[in-house]
Amino acid sequence: MYDVANKTENKSITFLSNINMKKNKTIKYIDLFAGLGGIRIGFEQALESFGLKGESVFVSEIKNHAIETYSINFKETCINGDITKVEADSIPDFDYLLAGFPCQAFSSAGNRLGFEDTRGTLFFDVARIISRKRPVGFILENVEGLVTHDNGKTLTTIISTLEDLGYHVTYGVLDARDFGLAQARRRIYIVGSLSAAPSFDFPENEKVMLENIIEKEVSGSHTVFTDKLLSHFKLEEVIGKQIKDKRGGVNNIHSWDFELKGVVSDEQKVLLDLMLKQRRNKKWADVIGIDWMDGMPLTVEMISEFYQNDNLKEMLDDLVEKGYLAYEYPKKLVGKKRIYDETLEKGYNIITGKLSFEFSKILDPKGVAPTLVATDVSKLAIPVEDGIRKLTVREGLRLFGFPEDYDLSFLKEPKAFDLLGNTVCVPVIREVSKKLLETIIR
């Protein structure tokens, strides 16, 4: 727990550490929720720009393949596990705390209880270490949603807690593409210093496009999906398009547009396009006798109101057999869940959602990648000279600004992208770290 009496004692130690690190040009830091070590890399790069050296004195991470990766890339022999079980006094003295802490709900956020408001969250462990060890400063990174979490009460609690500990705090949401990366990734950065509030006034960087990071020697893939797609569309026609069946629009391609599951007649394509819109029409909920939902099964009678064809049922059943449609009961709302209501008449419904296909989006090399997340990064396609393919792990590392010698080759691709989807953007950390270090280097 935060101890006011300790605050003054430890503060003098911190300022002594401040003087020593200028003299010795070595700054000690700890890396919490370390992941791939992206915050560490960016911080070290910032130190180097000031002619300083960094020394890691404590690392904490719980995910096994992250620990393996960190150990290999940084030659760390001791990585501590669950930070909630680590006593602050057992951590060596350090000058800066680095942490990409996960966002959790605060049970008492907004009650103005200060330090106590953070109990039961992982931020509490960051705060208790800061309060006990009194570092010169800290860098925290989190998802953009932290800004609006619990109507802003969570962020208010975090900032007030850090300020109550005696730190000058600056925070802001920064986008990776403004820092020379080919990825649109907005994250909140919270930095604090005992000496002065760090500036968040950053110089403009040259824009980098996706084509600048593509491994051109890696050829396109040849699967049923890619071959069928490119047999119906030219490569330039699919760039920037999404592949999903439950939505429309000029930038969307449906599975029936390239006959992924079997031959589709022109009449059936018209029918499917109409059903795509009608299955969301709220009037059908009243006809069926259910609460409206985003996508409802429609009976032959309902469909015949907006599409007339003597062979309508045969056309629908053919699409069910091929897997474009499902013949299913409507769903009803029970509590917070929707379950099939077998007392109602079955109808026809479009079957596949956004992530049902090999690729959900073909990226534009002259644009930037969307925010990479572990759940769907493998569904993003890169156009190359002979077709399309998945992002490579190396391209993923480049989208986050990792050095070219950073090694993920020993991990299977899903685990590598799992770590990448939760890592930080190194150049952003570097520039934020520079602003933090400027508060002690005058």
C-alpha positions as CSV (number, residue, x, y, z in Angstrom):
1,M,0.0,0.0,0.0
2,Y,1.1,3.6,-0.7
3,D,2.8,5.0,2.4
4,V,3.1,8.8,2.7
5,A,6.0,8.5,5.2
6,N,8.0,6.4,2.7
7,K,7.3,8.9,-0.1
8,T,9.7,11.5,1.2
9,E,12.5,9.0,2.0
10,N,12.4,7.3,-1.3
11,K,12.2,10.6,-3.2
12,S,15.6,11.6,-2.0
13,I,17.0,8.2,-3.1
14,T,15.5,8.8,-6.5
15,F,17.1,12.2,-7.0
16,L,20.4,10.7,-6.0
17,S,19.8,8.0,-8.6
18,N,19.1,10.8,-11.1
19,I,22.5,12.4,-10.4
20,N,24.3,9.1,-10.7
21,M,22.8,8.1,-14.0
22,K,23.8,11.3,-15.6
23,K,27.4,10.8,-14.3
24,N,27.6,7.1,-15.2
25,K,25.5,7.4,-18.3
26,T,23.6,4.2,-17.4
27,I,19.9,4.2,-16.7
28,K,18.3,1.2,-14.9
29,Y,14.8,0.2,-15.8
30,I,12.2,-2.5,-15.3
31,D,10.0,-4.0,-18.0
32,L,6.5,-5.2,-16.8
33,F,4.0,-7.1,-18.9
34,A,7.0,-7.3,-21.2
35,G,5.6,-9.2,-24.2
36,L,8.0,-9.0,-27.1
37,G,10.0,-6.3,-25.3
38,G,8.9,-3.5,-27.7
39,I,8.8,-0.9,-25.0
40,R,12.3,-1.9,-23.9
41,I,13.6,-1.6,-27.5
42,G,12.1,1.9,-28.0
43,F,13.4,3.1,-24.7
44,E,16.9,1.8,-25.4
45,Q,16.9,3.6,-28.8
46,A,15.9,6.8,-27.0
47,L,18.7,6.4,-24.5
48,E,21.2,5.9,-27.3
49,S,20.2,9.1,-28.9
50,F,21.2,10.9,-25.8
51,G,24.5,9.0,-25.4
52,L,23.1,7.0,-22.5
53,K,23.1,3.3,-21.8
54,G,20.3,1.2,-20.4
55,E,20.4,-1.7,-18.0
56,S,17.4,-4.0,-17.5
57,V,17.2,-5.0,-13.8
58,F,13.8,-6.7,-13.7
59,V,11.4,-8.3,-16.2
60,S,7.9,-9.7,-15.7
61,E,5.8,-11.7,-18.1
62,I,3.4,-14.6,-17.8
63,K,2.8,-16.0,-21.3
64,N,5.1,-18.9,-22.0
65,H,5.8,-18.2,-25.7
66,A,6.4,-14.5,-24.8
67,I,8.9,-15.6,-22.1
68,E,10.7,-17.8,-24.6
69,T,10.8,-15.1,-27.2
70,Y,12.0,-12.4,-24.8
71,S,14.7,-14.8,-23.4
72,I,16.1,-15.5,-26.9
73,N,16.1,-11.9,-28.1
74,F,17.4,-10.2,-25.0
75,K,19.5,-13.1,-23.5
76,E,17.6,-12.7,-20.3
77,T,18.2,-15.6,-17.9
78,C,15.6,-14.5,-15.2
79,I,12.1,-13.5,-16.2
80,N,9.7,-13.1,-13.3
81,G,6.2,-14.4,-13.6
82,D,3.0,-13.0,-12.2
83,I,3.7,-9.4,-11.1
84,T,0.8,-9.5,-8.6
85,K,2.8,-12.0,-6.5
86,V,6.0,-10.0,-6.6
87,E,6.9,-7.8,-3.5
88,A,8.0,-4.3,-4.5
89,D,11.0,-4.5,-2.1
90,S,12.3,-7.6,-3.9
91,I,12.8,-5.6,-7.1
92,P,16.2,-3.9,-7.5
93,D,16.3,-0.1,-7.5
94,F,15.7,1.4,-10.9
95,D,15.2,4.7,-12.6
96,Y,12.4,4.1,-15.0
97,L,9.4,1.8,-15.1
98,L,8.1,0.5,-18.5
99,A,4.7,-1.2,-18.7
100,G,2.2,-2.1,-21.3
101,F,-0.3,-3.1,-18.7
102,P,-3.6,-4.7,-19.7
103,C,-6.8,-2.7,-19.2
104,Q,-9.2,-4.1,-16.6
105,A,-12.4,-2.8,-15.1
106,F,-11.9,-0.8,-11.9
107,S,-14.3,-2.0,-9.2
108,S,-14.4,1.4,-7.6
109,A,-13.4,3.7,-10.4
110,G,-14.6,7.2,-10.0
111,N,-15.1,7.1,-6.3
112,R,-12.2,9.4,-5.7
113,L,-10.5,6.9,-3.4
114,G,-7.2,7.5,-5.2
115,F,-4.7,4.6,-4.7
116,E,-7.4,2.4,-3.2
117,D,-9.5,2.8,-6.4
118,T,-7.0,0.7,-8.3
119,R,-7.1,-2.4,-6.1
120,G,-8.0,-5.6,-7.9
121,T,-6.5,-4.4,-11.2
122,L,-3.1,-4.8,-12.8
123,F,-2.6,-1.1,-12.7
124,F,-2.6,-1.4,-8.9
125,D,0.6,-3.4,-9.2
126,V,2.2,-0.7,-11.4
127,A,1.1,1.9,-8.9
128,R,2.3,0.1,-5.8
129,I,5.7,-0.5,-7.3
130,I,6.0,3.2,-8.3
131,S,4.9,4.3,-4.9
132,R,7.5,2.1,-3.1
133,K,10.5,2.4,-5.5
134,R,10.0,6.0,-6.5
135,P,11.6,5.9,-10.0
136,V,12.6,9.0,-11.9
137,G,9.8,8.3,-14.4
138,F,7.6,5.8,-16.2
139,I,6.1,4.9,-19.5
140,L,2.7,3.2,-19.7
141,E,0.9,2.0,-22.9
142,N,-2.7,0.8,-23.3
143,V,-5.5,0.5,-25.8
144,E,-7.3,3.6,-27.0
145,G,-10.5,2.4,-25.3
146,L,-9.0,3.3,-21.9
147,V,-9.9,6.9,-22.7
148,T,-13.6,6.2,-22.7
149,H,-13.7,3.2,-20.4
150,D,-16.4,3.6,-17.7
151,N,-17.2,7.0,-19.2
152,G,-13.6,8.2,-18.6
153,K,-13.6,7.4,-14.9
154,T,-10.9,4.7,-15.2
155,L,-8.4,7.1,-16.9
156,T,-9.2,9.8,-14.4
157,T,-8.4,7.4,-11.6
158,I,-5.2,6.3,-13.2
159,I,-4.0,9.9,-13.8
160,S,-5.0,11.2,-10.4
161,T,-3.3,8.2,-8.7
162,L,0.0,8.9,-10.5
163,E,-0.2,12.6,-9.8
164,D,-0.9,11.8,-6.1
165,L,2.3,9.9,-6.1
166,G,4.1,13.1,-6.9
167,Y,4.6,12.8,-10.7
168,H,4.1,15.3,-13.5
169,V,1.9,13.3,-15.9
170,T,1.3,13.7,-19.7
171,Y,-0.9,11.4,-21.7
172,G,-2.4,11.3,-25.2
173,V,-3.6,9.0,-27.9
174,L,-1.0,8.6,-30.7
175,D,-1.3,6.9,-34.1
176,A,1.5,4.7,-35.3
177,R,1.2,5.9,-38.9
178,D,2.2,9.4,-37.7
179,F,5.6,7.9,-36.6
180,G,6.8,6.3,-39.8
181,L,4.9,3.0,-39.6
182,A,2.6,1.5,-42.3
183,Q,-0.1,0.7,-39.7
184,A,-3.0,2.7,-38.3
185,R,-2.8,1.9,-34.7
186,R,-4.0,4.3,-32.0
187,R,-2.9,3.7,-28.5
188,I,-2.8,5.8,-25.3
189,Y,0.6,6.6,-23.8
190,I,0.9,7.8,-20.2
191,V,4.3,9.1,-19.1
192,G,5.3,10.7,-15.9
193,S,8.4,12.3,-14.4
194,L,9.3,13.7,-11.0
195,S,11.1,16.7,-12.5
196,A,8.6,18.1,-15.1
197,A,5.7,17.2,-17.3
198,P,7.0,15.6,-20.5
199,S,6.0,17.3,-23.8
200,F,3.9,15.5,-26.4
201,D,4.9,17.9,-29.2
202,F,6.3,15.5,-31.9
203,P,7.8,16.4,-35.3
204,E,6.1,15.3,-38.5
205,N,7.4,12.0,-39.9
206,E,7.6,10.8,-43.5
207,K,4.6,8.7,-44.3
208,V,5.4,5.0,-44.9
209,M,3.1,2.8,-47.1
210,L,2.5,-0.9,-46.9
211,E,4.5,-1.4,-50.1
212,N,7.6,-0.2,-48.3
213,I,7.6,-3.2,-45.9
214,I,6.5,-6.0,-48.2
215,E,8.8,-9.0,-48.7
216,K,8.7,-9.0,-52.5
217,E,10.5,-12.3,-52.8
218,V,7.6,-14.1,-51.1
219,S,5.2,-15.3,-53.8
220,G,1.4,-15.5,-53.7
221,S,-0.4,-18.5,-52.4
222,H,-2.4,-20.9,-54.6
223,T,-5.4,-22.3,-52.8
224,V,-8.9,-23.0,-53.8
225,F,-9.9,-19.6,-52.4
226,T,-7.2,-17.5,-54.0
227,D,-7.4,-19.3,-57.4
228,K,-11.2,-18.9,-57.6
229,L,-11.1,-15.3,-56.5
230,L,-8.5,-14.4,-59.2
231,S,-10.2,-16.4,-61.8
232,H,-13.2,-14.1,-61.5
233,F,-11.4,-10.8,-60.7
234,K,-8.2,-9.2,-61.8
235,L,-5.7,-8.5,-59.1
236,E,-6.1,-4.8,-59.3
237,E,-9.9,-5.2,-58.9
238,V,-9.6,-6.9,-55.5
239,I,-7.2,-4.5,-53.9
240,G,-8.8,-2.7,-50.9
241,K,-11.8,-5.0,-51.0
242,Q,-13.3,-7.0,-48.2
243,I,-14.5,-10.5,-48.5
244,K,-17.7,-11.2,-46.4
245,D,-21.2,-12.4,-47.1
246,K,-23.3,-10.6,-44.5
247,R,-22.6,-7.1,-45.7
248,G,-22.8,-5.2,-49.0
249,G,-21.3,-2.1,-50.5
250,V,-19.0,-1.3,-53.4
251,N,-15.9,-2.3,-51.4
252,N,-17.2,-5.8,-50.6
253,I,-16.9,-9.1,-52.5
254,H,-19.2,-12.0,-51.6
255,S,-18.4,-15.6,-51.9
256,W,-21.0,-16.1,-54.5
257,D,-19.4,-13.3,-56.6
258,F,-16.5,-15.7,-57.3
259,E,-18.5,-19.0,-56.9
260,L,-16.3,-20.2,-54.0
261,K,-18.8,-22.9,-52.9
262,G,-20.1,-23.8,-56.3
263,V,-21.7,-22.4,-59.4
264,V,-24.2,-19.6,-58.9
265,S,-26.6,-18.4,-61.7
266,D,-27.1,-14.8,-62.4
267,E,-30.6,-15.1,-61.0
268,Q,-29.3,-16.6,-57.8
269,K,-26.8,-13.7,-57.4
270,V,-29.6,-11.2,-57.7
271,L,-31.6,-13.1,-55.2
272,L,-28.7,-13.3,-52.7
273,D,-28.0,-9.6,-53.1
274,L,-31.6,-8.8,-52.3
275,M,-31.7,-11.2,-49.3
276,L,-28.6,-9.5,-48.0
277,K,-30.5,-6.3,-47.5
278,Q,-33.9,-7.8,-46.6
279,R,-32.7,-10.1,-43.8
280,R,-32.1,-6.9,-41.8
281,N,-35.4,-5.3,-42.5
282,K,-37.2,-4.8,-39.2
283,K,-40.6,-5.5,-40.6
284,W,-39.8,-9.2,-40.8
285,A,-39.3,-9.4,-37.1
286,D,-43.0,-8.5,-36.6
287,V,-44.0,-11.0,-39.2
288,I,-41.9,-13.8,-37.6
289,G,-42.9,-12.8,-34.1
290,I,-39.4,-12.2,-32.7
291,D,-37.4,-9.2,-31.5
292,W,-35.5,-7.6,-34.4
293,M,-32.0,-8.9,-34.9
294,D,-29.3,-8.2,-37.4
295,G,-30.0,-11.0,-39.9
296,M,-33.2,-13.1,-39.8
297,P,-34.1,-16.2,-41.7
298,L,-36.9,-15.5,-44.2
299,T,-39.5,-18.0,-45.5
300,V,-40.3,-18.6,-49.1
301,E,-43.4,-16.5,-48.7
302,M,-41.5,-13.5,-47.3
303,I,-38.8,-13.7,-50.0
304,S,-41.5,-13.9,-52.8
305,E,-42.6,-10.4,-51.7
306,F,-39.4,-8.9,-53.0
307,Y,-38.2,-11.5,-55.5
308,Q,-40.6,-13.4,-57.8
309,N,-39.5,-16.5,-59.6
310,D,-41.4,-19.7,-60.5
311,N,-38.4,-21.8,-59.3
312,L,-37.7,-19.8,-56.1
313,K,-37.7,-22.7,-53.7
314,E,-35.5,-24.8,-56.0
315,M,-33.1,-21.9,-56.3
316,L,-33.0,-21.4,-52.5
317,D,-32.6,-25.1,-51.8
318,D,-29.7,-25.3,-54.3
319,L,-28.0,-22.4,-52.4
320,V,-28.5,-24.3,-49.1
321,E,-27.0,-27.4,-50.5
322,K,-23.9,-25.5,-51.8
323,G,-23.5,-23.7,-48.4
324,Y,-24.3,-20.1,-49.4
325,L,-27.5,-20.2,-47.3
326,A,-28.7,-22.0,-44.1
327,Y,-32.2,-23.3,-43.6
328,E,-32.8,-22.6,-40.0
329,Y,-35.2,-21.6,-37.2
330,P,-35.5,-17.9,-36.2
331,K,-33.8,-17.0,-32.9
332,K,-35.4,-15.5,-29.9
333,L,-33.8,-13.5,-27.1
334,V,-33.4,-15.4,-23.8
335,G,-31.7,-13.2,-21.3
336,K,-28.7,-11.9,-23.1
337,K,-28.4,-14.9,-25.5
338,R,-30.2,-15.7,-28.8
339,I,-31.3,-19.3,-29.2
340,Y,-33.2,-21.1,-31.9
341,D,-37.0,-21.1,-31.5
342,E,-38.2,-24.4,-32.9
343,T,-41.9,-23.4,-32.5
344,L,-41.5,-21.0,-35.4
345,E,-41.2,-21.7,-39.1
346,K,-37.8,-22.2,-40.6
347,G,-36.4,-19.8,-43.2
348,Y,-33.4,-19.1,-45.4
349,N,-30.5,-17.1,-44.1
350,I,-27.0,-16.1,-45.3
351,I,-24.6,-18.3,-43.6
352,T,-21.1,-17.0,-43.4
353,G,-19.7,-14.0,-41.5
354,K,-16.6,-11.8,-41.7
355,L,-13.9,-14.2,-40.7
356,S,-15.3,-17.3,-42.4
357,F,-13.0,-17.2,-45.4
358,E,-9.3,-17.6,-45.9
359,F,-9.0,-13.8,-46.3
360,S,-11.4,-11.1,-45.1
361,K,-9.6,-8.1,-46.7
362,I,-7.0,-7.5,-49.4
363,L,-4.8,-4.6,-48.3
364,D,-3.8,-1.8,-50.5
365,P,0.0,-1.6,-50.9
366,K,-0.3,2.2,-51.4
367,G,-2.1,2.5,-48.1
368,V,-1.5,1.4,-44.5
369,A,-2.6,-1.7,-42.7
370,P,-5.5,-1.6,-40.2
371,T,-4.8,-2.1,-36.6
372,L,-3.3,-5.6,-36.3
373,V,-5.0,-7.8,-33.7
374,A,-4.2,-11.4,-33.0
375,T,-7.7,-12.7,-33.8
376,D,-7.8,-11.6,-37.5
377,V,-4.3,-10.7,-38.6
378,S,-4.0,-14.0,-40.5
379,K,-7.1,-13.0,-42.5
380,L,-5.4,-10.0,-44.1
381,A,-4.1,-10.5,-47.6
382,I,-1.1,-8.8,-49.3
383,P,-1.2,-8.3,-53.1
384,V,2.0,-9.4,-54.7
385,E,3.1,-9.8,-58.3
386,D,1.7,-13.2,-58.8
387,G,-1.4,-13.1,-56.6
388,I,-2.2,-12.6,-52.9
389,R,-0.9,-14.1,-49.7
390,K,-0.9,-13.7,-46.0
391,L,1.3,-11.2,-44.2
392,T,4.6,-12.8,-43.2
393,V,5.9,-12.6,-39.6
394,R,8.7,-10.4,-40.8
395,E,6.3,-8.0,-42.4
396,G,4.3,-8.0,-39.1
397,L,7.5,-7.1,-37.2
398,R,8.1,-4.2,-39.6
399,L,4.6,-2.9,-39.1
400,F,5.5,-2.5,-35.5
401,G,8.9,-1.0,-36.2
402,F,11.0,-3.9,-34.7
403,P,14.6,-4.2,-35.7
404,E,15.4,-6.5,-38.7
405,D,17.4,-8.8,-36.4
406,Y,14.5,-9.4,-34.1
407,D,13.9,-13.2,-34.2
408,L,10.5,-14.9,-34.2
409,S,11.5,-17.7,-36.6
410,F,11.4,-20.4,-33.9
411,L,7.7,-19.8,-33.2
412,K,4.8,-21.2,-35.1
413,E,3.0,-18.5,-37.1
414,P,-0.2,-18.4,-34.9
415,K,1.9,-17.8,-31.7
416,A,4.1,-15.2,-33.4
417,F,1.0,-13.2,-34.6
418,D,-0.6,-13.7,-31.1
419,L,2.4,-11.8,-29.6
420,L,2.5,-9.2,-32.4
421,G,-1.2,-8.4,-32.1
422,N,-0.6,-7.4,-28.5
423,T,2.7,-5.6,-28.8
424,V,3.7,-1.9,-29.0
425,C,4.9,0.3,-31.9
426,V,8.6,0.7,-31.3
427,P,9.1,4.1,-33.0
428,V,6.2,5.6,-31.0
429,I,7.8,4.4,-27.8
430,R,11.2,5.8,-28.9
431,E,9.8,9.3,-29.5
432,V,7.7,9.3,-26.3
433,S,10.8,8.1,-24.4
434,K,12.8,11.0,-25.8
435,K,10.3,13.4,-24.5
436,L,10.4,11.8,-21.1
437,L,14.2,11.8,-20.9
438,E,14.3,15.4,-21.9
439,T,12.8,16.2,-18.5
440,I,16.1,15.2,-16.8
441,I,18.5,16.1,-19.6
442,R,18.5,19.9,-19.8
